[in-house]
């Protein structure tokens, strides 16, 4: 679950720490602010993992709960011509795409920063089609 944070310094996109002899990662998304006033959403990964599916799901949950997503999907299935349902579904799908890209960017950033090695990941990145 993501936690909304505030602080006086801009957070890094991905940081790491050690708990119970295992590495964990903090992925910070939706970073906004300037000077000494910053806010962001922080996701703490399961110990030792930068799992693509987990990150994507947690980023989506920042904006949409499972119940909200289910309602949007049920509404569009019930009435595909309702403009309000079409708009809500389209917005949700666009945010899902953005969330997938943020998860990929976090993994890439952590790799380039040298704080995560994808070859050590127990659950490798899933192809996008499996998350549709």
Residue pairs with C-beta under 8 A, 6 or more apart in sequence:
1 43
1 58
1 61
2 29
2 41
2 42
2 43
2 58
2 59
2 61
2 62
3 41
3 42
3 43
3 44
4 39
4 40
4 41
4 42
5 11
5 28
5 39
5 40
5 41
5 42
6 37
6 38
6 39
7 38
7 39
8 36
8 37
8 38
9 36
9 38
10 31
10 33
10 38
11 28
11 31
11 38
11 40
11 42
12 28
12 113
13 27
13 28
13 29
13 31
13 105
13 106
13 109
13 110
14 25
14 26
14 27
14 28
14 50
14 106
14 109
14 110
14 113
14 115
14 116
15 25
15 26
15 28
15 115
16 23
16 24
16 25
16 26
16 110
16 115
16 116
17 23
17 24
17 26
18 24
19 47
20 47
22 47
22 48
23 47
23 48
24 44
24 45
24 46
24 47
24 48
25 44
25 45
25 49
25 50
25 110
25 115
25 116
26 42
26 43
26 44
26 45
27 42
27 43
27 45
27 50
27 55
27 58
27 106
28 40
28 41
28 42
28 43
29 40
29 41
29 43
29 59
29 62
29 102
29 106
30 39
30 40
30 41
30 62
31 38
31 39
31 40
32 38
32 39
32 40
33 39
41 59
41 62
43 55
43 58
43 59
45 51
45 54
45 55
46 54
48 122
49 121
49 122
49 123
50 106
50 107
50 110
50 116
50 118
50 121
51 121
51 123
52 103
52 104
52 107
52 125
52 126
53 123
53 126
53 131
55 102
55 103
55 106
55 107
56 96
56 99
56 100
56 102
56 103
56 131
59 99
59 102
59 103
60 69
60 95
60 96
60 99
63 95
64 72
64 92
64 95
69 92
72 85
72 88
72 89
72 92
73 89
75 82
75 85
75 88
75 89
76 82
76 85
76 86
76 88
76 89
78 85
79 85
80 86
100 128
100 131
104 125
107 116
107 118
107 125
110 116
111 117
111 118
118 124
118 125
